[in-house]
Amino acid sequence: MRAVILLLILVIVGAIALVATGFVNVNQTQPAQAPAVAVGTDGVVLKGGQKPEFQVQTGKIEVGSGQATIPVPQIRVAPGGNGNASAQPQTQPVQNGQQPATTDSTQQ
């Protein structure tokens, strides 16, 4: 029972959020009228009422794609141990999904 109540509360809060943000717009186009009841010499006479009508407009969500330039980080690995800090490998940027080309003078 608690799960049903919690679910109902979440639905109500979601509906309020949609209306508050303007994603859903609800306008009443026809008001409601209760049926007219009259008691006369012929008995009870009922005259029909009118149901309310609403117009609901919803927003659109559009998903698209575009091109973007993203910088790719360069990774450099320096050999350790010998104190040879001048032997820095050089890397070239990765293009079109290829593996990076490295040149290292200590690996020749």
VMD Tcl script that builds the backbone (N, CA, C; Angstrom):
set m [mol new atoms 324]
animate dup $m
set s [atomselect $m all]
$s set {name element resname resid chain x y z} {
  {N N MET 1 A 0.828 -1.195 0.000}
  {CA C MET 1 A 0.000 0.000 0.000}
  {C C MET 1 A 0.871 1.257 0.000}
  {N N ARG 2 A 1.983 1.191 0.740}
  {CA C ARG 2 A 2.880 2.355 0.784}
  {C C ARG 2 A 3.509 2.606 -0.579}
  {N N ALA 3 A 3.815 1.541 -1.299}
  {CA C ALA 3 A 4.414 1.690 -2.622}
  {C C ALA 3 A 3.446 2.378 -3.583}
  {N N VAL 4 A 2.174 2.058 -3.493}
  {CA C VAL 4 A 1.170 2.680 -4.362}
  {C C VAL 4 A 1.045 4.165 -4.032}
  {N N ILE 5 A 1.036 4.485 -2.768}
  {CA C ILE 5 A 0.931 5.889 -2.356}
  {C C ILE 5 A 2.170 6.664 -2.793}
  {N N LEU 6 A 3.350 6.055 -2.627}
  {CA C LEU 6 A 4.588 6.706 -3.044}
  {C C LEU 6 A 4.595 6.925 -4.554}
  {N N LEU 7 A 4.152 5.931 -5.314}
  {CA C LEU 7 A 4.091 6.068 -6.761}
  {C C LEU 7 A 3.108 7.165 -7.171}
  {N N LEU 8 A 1.971 7.237 -6.513}
  {CA C LEU 8 A 0.990 8.281 -6.795}
  {C C LEU 8 A 1.555 9.668 -6.491}
  {N N ILE 9 A 2.282 9.785 -5.398}
  {CA C ILE 9 A 2.900 11.070 -5.039}
  {C C ILE 9 A 3.925 11.465 -6.098}
  {N N LEU 10 A 4.742 10.509 -6.566}
  {CA C LEU 10 A 5.746 10.814 -7.591}
  {C C LEU 10 A 5.097 11.251 -8.904}
  {N N VAL 11 A 3.991 10.626 -9.273}
  {CA C VAL 11 A 3.290 11.019 -10.495}
  {C C VAL 11 A 2.736 12.440 -10.365}
  {N N ILE 12 A 2.183 12.756 -9.224}
  {CA C ILE 12 A 1.625 14.097 -9.003}
  {C C ILE 12 A 2.730 15.145 -9.013}
  {N N VAL 13 A 3.848 14.861 -8.357}
  {CA C VAL 13 A 4.976 15.805 -8.339}
  {C C VAL 13 A 5.536 15.978 -9.750}
  {N N GLY 14 A 5.617 14.883 -10.520}
  {CA C GLY 14 A 6.083 14.983 -11.903}
  {C C GLY 14 A 5.159 15.824 -12.765}
  {N N ALA 15 A 3.856 15.653 -12.600}
  {CA C ALA 15 A 2.888 16.456 -13.361}
  {C C ALA 15 A 2.999 17.932 -12.994}
  {N N ILE 16 A 3.175 18.219 -11.722}
  {CA C ILE 16 A 3.337 19.615 -11.290}
  {C C ILE 16 A 4.610 20.204 -11.882}
  {N N ALA 17 A 5.686 19.428 -11.916}
  {CA C ALA 17 A 6.945 19.914 -12.483}
  {C C ALA 17 A 6.804 20.190 -13.977}
  {N N LEU 18 A 6.101 19.330 -14.704}
  {CA C LEU 18 A 5.913 19.550 -16.143}
  {C C LEU 18 A 5.109 20.819 -16.418}
  {N N VAL 19 A 4.070 21.046 -15.640}
  {CA C VAL 19 A 3.251 22.249 -15.826}
  {C C VAL 19 A 4.022 23.493 -15.382}
  {N N ALA 20 A 4.779 23.388 -14.288}
  {CA C ALA 20 A 5.518 24.542 -13.770}
  {C C ALA 20 A 6.630 24.982 -14.720}
  {N N THR 21 A 7.260 24.044 -15.401}
  {CA C THR 21 A 8.338 24.405 -16.322}
  {C C THR 21 A 7.822 24.858 -17.684}
  {N N GLY 22 A 6.551 24.702 -17.944}
  {CA C GLY 22 A 5.979 25.125 -19.217}
  {C C GLY 22 A 6.048 24.057 -20.294}
  {N N PHE 23 A 6.490 22.853 -19.963}
  {CA C PHE 23 A 6.556 21.779 -20.950}
  {C C PHE 23 A 5.153 21.316 -21.329}
  {N N VAL 24 A 4.222 21.365 -20.393}
  {CA C VAL 24 A 2.824 21.003 -20.641}
  {C C VAL 24 A 1.969 22.216 -20.314}
  {N N ASN 25 A 1.075 22.588 -21.232}
  {CA C ASN 25 A 0.180 23.723 -21.040}
  {C C ASN 25 A -1.255 23.219 -21.167}
  {N N VAL 26 A -2.048 23.409 -20.118}
  {CA C VAL 26 A -3.430 22.929 -20.088}
  {C C VAL 26 A -4.355 24.146 -20.029}
  {N N ASN 27 A -5.276 24.245 -21.007}
  {CA C ASN 27 A -6.256 25.336 -21.049}
  {C C ASN 27 A -7.658 24.740 -21.095}
  {N N GLN 28 A -8.540 25.300 -20.281}
  {CA C GLN 28 A -9.934 24.849 -20.284}
  {C C GLN 28 A -10.686 25.610 -21.367}
  {N N THR 29 A -11.303 24.865 -22.297}
  {CA C THR 29 A -12.020 25.501 -23.404}
  {C C THR 29 A -13.533 25.530 -23.185}
  {N N GLN 30 A -14.048 24.670 -22.310}
  {CA C GLN 30 A -15.490 24.640 -22.043}
  {C C GLN 30 A -15.687 24.340 -20.551}
  {N N PRO 31 A -16.418 25.201 -19.844}
  {CA C PRO 31 A -16.616 24.964 -18.414}
  {C C PRO 31 A -17.629 23.847 -18.162}
  {N N ALA 32 A -17.595 23.314 -16.964}
  {CA C ALA 32 A -18.541 22.260 -16.572}
  {C C ALA 32 A -19.818 22.898 -16.039}
  {N N GLN 33 A -20.948 22.226 -16.275}
  {CA C GLN 33 A -22.226 22.650 -15.714}
  {C C GLN 33 A -22.901 21.432 -15.121}
  {N N ALA 34 A -23.409 21.591 -13.920}
  {CA C ALA 34 A -24.125 20.492 -13.266}
  {C C ALA 34 A -25.504 20.327 -13.904}
  {N N PRO 35 A -26.036 19.141 -13.884}
  {CA C PRO 35 A -27.393 18.944 -14.423}
  {C C PRO 35 A -28.421 19.737 -13.606}
  {N N ALA 36 A -29.427 20.250 -14.273}
  {CA C ALA 36 A -30.500 20.990 -13.597}
  {C C ALA 36 A -31.598 20.007 -13.199}
  {N N VAL 37 A -31.996 20.070 -11.939}
  {CA C VAL 37 A -33.040 19.186 -11.418}
  {C C VAL 37 A -34.212 20.065 -10.999}
  {N N ALA 38 A -35.387 19.765 -11.532}
  {CA C ALA 38 A -36.584 20.523 -11.178}
  {C C ALA 38 A -37.683 19.540 -10.791}
  {N N VAL 39 A -38.394 19.883 -9.741}
  {CA C VAL 39 A -39.514 19.044 -9.291}
  {C C VAL 39 A -40.795 19.808 -9.605}
  {N N GLY 40 A -41.643 19.207 -10.393}
  {CA C GLY 40 A -42.896 19.852 -10.770}
  {C C GLY 40 A -44.061 18.887 -10.601}
  {N N THR 41 A -45.175 19.253 -11.172}
  {CA C THR 41 A -46.355 18.402 -11.091}
  {C C THR 41 A -46.195 17.127 -11.892}
  {N N ASP 42 A -45.313 17.153 -12.864}
  {CA C ASP 42 A -45.060 15.965 -13.685}
  {C C ASP 42 A -44.021 15.042 -13.045}
  {N N GLY 43 A -43.468 15.414 -11.922}
  {CA C GLY 43 A -42.430 14.627 -11.264}
  {C C GLY 43 A -41.091 15.362 -11.346}
  {N N VAL 44 A -40.051 14.600 -11.295}
  {CA C VAL 44 A -38.702 15.165 -11.342}
  {C C VAL 44 A -38.284 15.323 -12.807}
  {N N VAL 45 A -37.860 16.539 -13.150}
  {CA C VAL 45 A -37.414 16.832 -14.507}
  {C C VAL 45 A -35.914 17.135 -14.455}
  {N N LEU 46 A -35.158 16.382 -15.237}
  {CA C LEU 46 A -33.713 16.578 -15.304}
  {C C LEU 46 A -33.344 17.196 -16.638}
  {N N LYS 47 A -32.508 18.182 -16.573}
  {CA C LYS 47 A -31.972 18.783 -17.785}
  {C C LYS 47 A -30.465 18.570 -17.740}
  {N N GLY 48 A -29.927 17.978 -18.792}
  {CA C GLY 48 A -28.523 17.572 -18.816}
  {C C GLY 48 A -27.549 18.706 -18.572}
  {N N GLY 49 A -26.430 18.329 -18.026}
  {CA C GLY 49 A -25.367 19.293 -17.771}
  {C C GLY 49 A -24.367 19.313 -18.918}
  {N N GLN 50 A -23.184 19.760 -18.606}
  {CA C GLN 50 A -22.154 19.898 -19.627}
  {C C GLN 50 A -20.817 19.476 -19.033}
  {N N LYS 51 A -20.086 18.648 -19.737}
  {CA C LYS 51 A -18.785 18.207 -19.250}
  {C C LYS 51 A -17.732 19.251 -19.604}
  {N N PRO 52 A -16.675 19.342 -18.816}
  {CA C PRO 52 A -15.612 20.298 -19.150}
  {C C PRO 52 A -14.755 19.754 -20.291}
  {N N GLU 53 A -14.178 20.654 -21.064}
  {CA C GLU 53 A -13.256 20.271 -22.129}
  {C C GLU 53 A -11.963 21.048 -21.947}
  {N N PHE 54 A -10.860 20.380 -22.246}
  {CA C PHE 54 A -9.547 20.974 -22.064}
  {C C PHE 54 A -8.736 20.820 -23.339}
  {N N GLN 55 A -7.830 21.761 -23.556}
  {CA C GLN 55 A -6.874 21.681 -24.647}
  {C C GLN 55 A -5.498 21.566 -24.008}
  {N N VAL 56 A -4.765 20.526 -24.372}
  {CA C VAL 56 A -3.444 20.276 -23.787}
  {C C VAL 56 A -2.396 20.404 -24.884}
  {N N GLN 57 A -1.409 21.263 -24.638}
  {CA C GLN 57 A -0.304 21.428 -25.572}
  {C C GLN 57 A 0.973 20.994 -24.861}
  {N N THR 58 A 1.760 20.170 -25.551}
  {CA C THR 58 A 3.016 19.704 -24.962}
  {C C THR 58 A 4.192 20.240 -25.757}
  {N N GLY 59 A 5.322 20.330 -25.105}
  {CA C GLY 59 A 6.544 20.778 -25.756}
  {C C GLY 59 A 7.156 19.669 -26.584}
  {N N LYS 60 A 8.198 20.020 -27.315}
  {CA C LYS 60 A 8.896 19.052 -28.162}
  {C C LYS 60 A 10.306 18.854 -27.619}
  {N N ILE 61 A 10.792 17.656 -27.801}
  {CA C ILE 61 A 12.184 17.360 -27.499}
  {C C ILE 61 A 12.830 16.966 -28.813}
  {N N GLU 62 A 13.815 17.735 -29.229}
  {CA C GLU 62 A 14.495 17.451 -30.482}
  {C C GLU 62 A 15.911 16.993 -30.172}
  {N N VAL 63 A 16.300 15.896 -30.794}
  {CA C VAL 63 A 17.642 15.355 -30.618}
  {C C VAL 63 A 18.357 15.453 -31.951}
  {N N GLY 64 A 19.516 16.041 -31.947}
  {CA C GLY 64 A 20.278 16.192 -33.179}
  {C C GLY 64 A 21.731 15.817 -32.952}
  {N N SER 65 A 22.492 15.966 -33.986}
  {CA C SER 65 A 23.914 15.695 -33.876}
  {C C SER 65 A 24.669 16.817 -34.567}
  {N N GLY 66 A 25.897 16.960 -34.188}
  {CA C GLY 66 A 26.733 17.990 -34.776}
  {C C GLY 66 A 28.189 17.586 -34.678}
  {N N GLN 67 A 29.040 18.383 -35.271}
  {CA C GLN 67 A 30.459 18.104 -35.236}
  {C C GLN 67 A 31.103 18.931 -34.143}
  {N N ALA 68 A 32.078 18.330 -33.481}
  {CA C ALA 68 A 32.794 19.023 -32.426}
  {C C ALA 68 A 34.261 18.643 -32.494}
  {N N THR 69 A 35.114 19.566 -32.106}
  {CA C THR 69 A 36.539 19.297 -32.028}
  {C C THR 69 A 36.888 19.080 -30.574}
  {N N ILE 70 A 37.441 17.917 -30.303}
  {CA C ILE 70 A 37.779 17.561 -28.930}
  {C C ILE 70 A 39.291 17.369 -28.843}
  {N N PRO 71 A 39.956 18.075 -27.937}
  {CA C PRO 71 A 41.397 17.871 -27.799}
  {C C PRO 71 A 41.683 16.501 -27.172}
  {N N VAL 72 A 42.632 15.794 -27.773}
  {CA C VAL 72 A 43.017 14.479 -27.272}
  {C C VAL 72 A 44.310 14.641 -26.486}
  {N N PRO 73 A 44.362 14.150 -25.260}
  {CA C PRO 73 A 45.578 14.316 -24.466}
  {C C PRO 73 A 46.732 13.491 -25.039}
  {N N GLN 74 A 47.940 14.020 -24.887}
  {CA C GLN 74 A 49.134 13.311 -25.309}
  {C C GLN 74 A 49.766 12.684 -24.071}
  {N N ILE 75 A 50.196 11.435 -24.222}
  {CA C ILE 75 A 50.792 10.715 -23.103}
  {C C ILE 75 A 52.267 10.509 -23.408}
  {N N ARG 76 A 53.108 10.890 -22.465}
  {CA C ARG 76 A 54.549 10.716 -22.615}
  {C C ARG 76 A 55.043 9.860 -21.462}
  {N N VAL 77 A 55.839 8.862 -21.798}
  {CA C VAL 77 A 56.415 7.985 -20.797}
  {C C VAL 77 A 57.926 8.160 -20.837}
  {N N ALA 78 A 58.509 8.539 -19.707}
  {CA C ALA 78 A 59.955 8.722 -19.615}
  {C C ALA 78 A 60.564 7.502 -18.943}
  {N N PRO 79 A 61.653 6.983 -19.515}
  {CA C PRO 79 A 62.302 5.845 -18.863}
  {C C PRO 79 A 62.902 6.287 -17.543}
  {N N GLY 80 A 62.840 5.414 -16.582}
  {CA C GLY 80 A 63.345 5.768 -15.263}
  {C C GLY 80 A 64.594 4.987 -14.911}
  {N N GLY 81 A 65.210 5.368 -13.823}
  {CA C GLY 81 A 66.321 4.598 -13.278}
  {C C GLY 81 A 67.693 5.129 -13.596}
  {N N ASN 82 A 68.043 5.470 -14.835}
  {CA C ASN 82 A 69.396 5.853 -15.208}
  {C C ASN 82 A 69.672 7.329 -14.977}
  {N N GLY 83 A 68.688 8.082 -14.648}
  {CA C GLY 83 A 68.896 9.519 -14.483}
  {C C GLY 83 A 69.031 10.230 -15.809}
  {N N ASN 84 A 68.687 9.578 -16.877}
  {CA C ASN 84 A 68.778 10.150 -18.212}
  {C C ASN 84 A 67.464 10.870 -18.515}
  {N N ALA 85 A 67.332 12.090 -18.039}
  {CA C ALA 85 A 66.092 12.840 -18.205}
  {C C ALA 85 A 65.974 13.460 -19.584}
  {N N SER 86 A 67.063 13.486 -20.358}
  {CA C SER 86 A 67.000 14.135 -21.675}
  {C C SER 86 A 66.363 13.237 -22.722}
  {N N ALA 87 A 66.246 11.940 -22.466}
  {CA C ALA 87 A 65.652 11.024 -23.449}
  {C C ALA 87 A 64.152 10.980 -23.252}
  {N N GLN 88 A 63.467 11.985 -23.768}
  {CA C GLN 88 A 62.013 12.083 -23.677}
  {C C GLN 88 A 61.399 11.560 -24.969}
  {N N PRO 89 A 60.531 10.575 -24.917}
  {CA C PRO 89 A 59.875 10.142 -26.154}
  {C C PRO 89 A 58.938 11.223 -26.657}
  {N N GLN 90 A 58.781 11.298 -27.952}
  {CA C GLN 90 A 57.889 12.278 -28.553}
  {C C GLN 90 A 56.677 11.552 -29.107}
  {N N THR 91 A 55.530 12.155 -28.938}
  {CA C THR 91 A 54.306 11.557 -29.464}
  {C C THR 91 A 53.700 12.478 -30.491}
  {N N GLN 92 A 52.927 11.883 -31.359}
  {CA C GLN 92 A 52.196 12.645 -32.349}
  {C C GLN 92 A 50.716 12.456 -32.073}
  {N N PRO 93 A 49.876 13.440 -32.392}
  {CA C PRO 93 A 48.446 13.317 -32.086}
  {C C PRO 93 A 47.797 12.169 -32.851}
  {N N VAL 94 A 46.794 11.566 -32.226}
  {CA C VAL 94 A 46.046 10.460 -32.819}
  {C C VAL 94 A 45.055 11.031 -33.829}
  {N N GLN 95 A 44.996 10.440 -35.020}
  {CA C GLN 95 A 44.068 10.912 -36.042}
  {C C GLN 95 A 43.257 9.742 -36.571}
  {N N ASN 96 A 41.977 9.924 -36.697}
  {CA C ASN 96 A 41.059 8.950 -37.307}
  {C C ASN 96 A 41.134 7.573 -36.671}
  {N N GLY 97 A 41.290 7.491 -35.363}
  {CA C GLY 97 A 41.269 6.226 -34.663}
  {C C GLY 97 A 42.530 5.390 -34.817}
  {N N GLN 98 A 43.630 5.958 -35.350}
  {CA C GLN 98 A 44.870 5.207 -35.511}
  {C C GLN 98 A 45.649 5.216 -34.200}
  {N N GLN 99 A 46.566 4.285 -34.067}
  {CA C GLN 99 A 47.426 4.220 -32.893}
  {C C GLN 99 A 48.434 5.367 -32.963}
  {N N PRO 100 A 48.820 5.952 -31.818}
  {CA C PRO 100 A 49.787 7.048 -31.843}
  {C C PRO 100 A 51.170 6.534 -32.253}
  {N N ALA 101 A 51.845 7.340 -33.044}
  {CA C ALA 101 A 53.210 7.015 -33.474}
  {C C ALA 101 A 54.175 7.669 -32.496}
  {N N THR 102 A 55.077 6.882 -31.890}
  {CA C THR 102 A 56.045 7.426 -30.953}
  {C C THR 102 A 57.439 7.233 -31.509}
  {N N THR 103 A 58.277 8.186 -31.240}
  {CA C THR 103 A 59.676 8.060 -31.609}
  {C C THR 103 A 60.487 8.238 -30.337}
  {N N ASP 104 A 61.360 7.294 -30.072}
  {CA C ASP 104 A 62.173 7.323 -28.857}
  {C C ASP 104 A 63.586 6.956 -29.249}
  {N N SER 105 A 64.541 7.816 -28.944}
  {CA C SER 105 A 65.921 7.578 -29.346}
  {C C SER 105 A 66.558 6.450 -28.546}
  {N N THR 106 A 65.996 6.096 -27.388}
  {CA C THR 106 A 66.595 5.046 -26.582}
  {C C THR 106 A 66.142 3.663 -27.009}
  {N N GLN 107 A 65.130 3.524 -27.858}
  {CA C GLN 107 A 64.626 2.233 -28.276}
  {C C GLN 107 A 65.213 1.778 -29.607}
  {N N GLN 108 A 66.141 2.487 -30.193}
  {CA C GLN 108 A 66.688 2.125 -31.502}
  {C C GLN 108 A 67.790 1.133 -31.407}
}
mol reanalyze $m
mol bondsrecalc $m
mol representation Tube
mol addrep $m
